Amino acid sequence: MMPRRFSRLLLAALVFVCAAPMAQAFASNKDDHFQGKQGAGSRKVTNPYDRDLKFKSHPGYPPAKDRPSTDIEGRLPEWLRSVEAGDRVLPRVVYASLLADSSDPELSVLLRLEIPQTLQTCMEFGPLEYSREISNEIFLDIAIHGMEVLAVDPVSPGCVHQVKPSVDIQLRRDELAGVRKVRFFTAEEIDYYDVVLTENHVALRESAPEIRAVRPLEDARLDDPLGAYFYPQGTVVLFVPRDVGGTDVGPQVERFAASRGLTPVGNVIPGFRSGMREDRTWYFVDRSGGLAPTLEGGPDGHWQQIGYVSSWKTVRDVSGERRLPVNIEVYARRPVGYE
């Protein structure tokens, strides 16, 4: 008969040997389910859509003799150093924003993904690539695949140019109706955003404990970079380019718009507020169809002058201060970009 102490040691060893594989299996299962359960597992996961994408992150830069003399060495970000033609690259942070879809403003908005800085380089890049799909009916999954380096060597002397690769992804209102979250996949991260959808507006709100790879665009001009409106048909934006001595010309612009049969957007979309921090633009709906069809659309829509409003400016001379009447140009276009 075995001593009691030896029996206890043998029993403990058997328990440890049996429990180890179970614990390992549990840990593996936990990581496998990370994609479907926010907060489970490690955030350092591989992009399930693109397992071959690797970040280019090299501490050194090749000697000048091995690089084109026109490259601006000190201005190349780390993730672009030591790359070769054919590599696909992506910075560790990508900015996201929502903007008006000038091709279909009633039913869709655009999700813009862009790298965080403008590059000054001789390199040539392909487009910022992505794939998307609806998963489990409640997730909109967007995988960012990076961009291909098409050429590293300069094609001609003095070829340095500025590039800022980006891509616009159309999001339709009917597509978002059942979606609760957008999941952004990069090579090593998954970032979660809640979808807040109403009849006239959509917003993406950070829902992960920490957003790492895909972050809201940082732009001082924008109040809400991840919010955008579905604009009623016939929406136009009026713009006054000059500030006349701090005079508020809003009432004059509103009277001018009313004379053209325009209705304030706020009367159609309760609580409407432009996402731009611009105090010289006003939004209206052209229900009569007399103005909107004459304005340029598309992403390159230009301002068109449609009239004047009258105001006053103060001048100072040897006689003192005087108020003089002044005409201020009024321009219009259909919503473009972050308007």
GIUR-V255740 format. One record per residue. RES is the residue in three letters. PHI is phi in whole degrees, 0 to 359 (NA if undefined). NEAR is the number of other C-alpha atoms within 12 Angstrom. Layout:
# GIUR-V255740
RES PHI NEAR
RES PHI NEAR
This chain:
# GIUR-V255740
MET NA 6
MET 287 9
PRO 302 9
ARG 299 10
ARG 296 11
PHE 295 12
SER 298 13
ARG 295 13
LEU 295 14
LEU 295 15
LEU 296 14
ALA 296 14
ALA 295 14
LEU 297 13
VAL 298 14
PHE 296 14
VAL 296 14
CYS 286 14
ALA 282 14
ALA 300 14
PRO 298 13
MET 296 14
ALA 296 14
GLN 296 14
ALA 296 14
PHE 297 15
ALA 297 17
SER 297 16
ASN 298 18
LYS 297 20
ASP 291 22
ASP 298 19
HIS 265 18
PHE 300 26
GLN 299 32
GLY 263 23
LYS 228 21
GLN 299 25
GLY 92 21
ALA 275 21
GLY 72 21
SER 274 21
ARG 284 30
LYS 278 20
VAL 242 23
THR 270 25
ASN 302 31
PRO 293 25
TYR 274 26
ASP 206 23
ARG 286 17
ASP 267 17
LEU 289 26
LYS 237 26
PHE 292 30
LYS 269 26
SER 216 19
HIS 243 16
PRO 289 12
GLY 253 18
TYR 230 23
PRO 303 18
PRO 305 13
ALA 303 15
LYS 294 10
ASP 264 14
ARG 235 22
PRO 299 24
SER 293 21
THR 277 26
ASP 290 33
ILE 266 25
GLU 301 25
GLY 291 16
ARG 253 20
LEU 283 28
PRO 294 28
GLU 303 22
TRP 289 28
LEU 253 40
ARG 280 32
SER 65 27
VAL 273 32
GLU 236 22
ALA 303 21
GLY 100 17
ASP 291 28
ARG 249 31
VAL 231 39
LEU 201 43
PRO 291 37
ARG 288 30
VAL 233 31
VAL 237 37
TYR 269 33
ALA 235 39
SER 204 39
LEU 248 39
LEU 214 41
ALA 293 43
ASP 263 35
SER 294 34
SER 280 26
ASP 202 28
PRO 293 34
GLU 287 26
LEU 243 29
SER 208 33
VAL 230 40
LEU 246 36
LEU 260 36
ARG 260 36
LEU 247 39
GLU 211 37
ILE 286 35
PRO 283 27
GLN 222 23
THR 280 16
LEU 265 28
GLN 249 24
THR 198 33
CYS 268 31
MET 295 38
GLU 247 31
PHE 239 31
GLY 278 24
PRO 291 25
LEU 288 29
GLU 264 29
TYR 206 28
SER 223 23
ARG 213 21
GLU 195 22
ILE 272 22
SER 242 18
ASN 54 15
GLU 68 16
ILE 238 20
PHE 247 29
LEU 260 32
ASP 264 32
ILE 236 36
ALA 258 35
ILE 259 46
HIS 263 36
GLY 85 41
MET 225 33
GLU 275 27
VAL 279 28
LEU 277 21
ALA 206 21
VAL 253 29
ASP 284 24
PRO 291 22
VAL 272 18
SER 201 15
PRO 300 13
GLY 65 16
CYS 273 20
VAL 303 25
HIS 218 21
GLN 259 19
VAL 223 22
LYS 218 25
PRO 303 31
SER 205 28
VAL 211 27
ASP 253 26
ILE 247 27
GLN 285 27
LEU 243 37
ARG 269 30
ARG 299 30
ASP 293 19
GLU 292 23
LEU 278 32
ALA 304 24
GLY 259 22
VAL 273 28
ARG 262 27
LYS 219 34
VAL 257 41
ARG 247 41
PHE 261 43
PHE 252 40
THR 241 40
ALA 299 35
GLU 230 31
GLU 224 33
ILE 232 41
ASP 248 44
TYR 250 36
TYR 230 33
ASP 285 27
VAL 261 30
VAL 249 26
LEU 241 28
THR 235 21
GLU 298 23
ASN 244 30
HIS 211 35
VAL 223 37
ALA 218 35
LEU 251 36
ARG 238 28
GLU 301 24
SER 235 23
ALA 282 26
PRO 304 15
GLU 209 17
ILE 278 26
ARG 245 27
ALA 268 33
VAL 251 41
ARG 241 33
PRO 300 32
LEU 302 29
GLU 263 21
ASP 214 19
ALA 295 12
ARG 281 16
LEU 250 24
ASP 280 22
ASP 217 28
PRO 296 35
LEU 248 37
GLY 226 37
ALA 206 45
TYR 259 48
PHE 268 38
TYR 277 39
PRO 298 33
GLN 301 26
GLY 88 34
THR 291 41
VAL 228 44
VAL 245 44
LEU 259 45
PHE 221 37
VAL 248 36
PRO 281 23
ARG 243 23
ASP 260 22
VAL 263 25
GLY 57 15
GLY 78 14
THR 289 22
ASP 279 22
VAL 261 32
GLY 306 26
PRO 301 16
GLN 294 26
VAL 295 36
GLU 295 28
ARG 293 20
PHE 299 29
ALA 297 34
ALA 298 19
SER 292 17
ARG 262 24
GLY 79 21
LEU 265 32
THR 251 31
PRO 304 32
VAL 302 32
GLY 300 21
ASN 283 15
VAL 257 24
ILE 246 23
PRO 303 14
GLY 76 13
PHE 301 22
ARG 211 26
SER 298 33
GLY 281 31
MET 269 27
ARG 275 18
GLU 230 22
ASP 263 22
ARG 237 31
THR 236 33
TRP 225 41
TYR 248 41
PHE 220 41
VAL 245 35
ASP 267 33
ARG 286 23
SER 280 18
GLY 77 19
GLY 275 19
LEU 244 30
ALA 307 29
PRO 296 19
THR 273 20
LEU 267 29
GLU 290 24
GLY 247 28
GLY 81 18
PRO 294 22
ASP 254 16
GLY 302 22
HIS 260 21
TRP 291 25
GLN 239 25
GLN 289 22
ILE 237 26
GLY 159 22
TYR 224 25
VAL 237 31
SER 263 24
SER 212 26
TRP 229 21
LYS 230 22
THR 261 17
VAL 240 16
ARG 237 11
ASP 216 9
VAL 296 7
SER 274 7
GLY 111 9
GLU 266 11
ARG 222 13
ARG 256 16
LEU 241 15
PRO 289 15
VAL 214 20
ASN 262 21
ILE 243 29
GLU 292 27
VAL 243 30
TYR 244 31
ALA 215 39
ARG 196 38
ARG 281 43
PRO 305 47
VAL 225 33
GLY 64 33
TYR 272 33
GLU 290 40
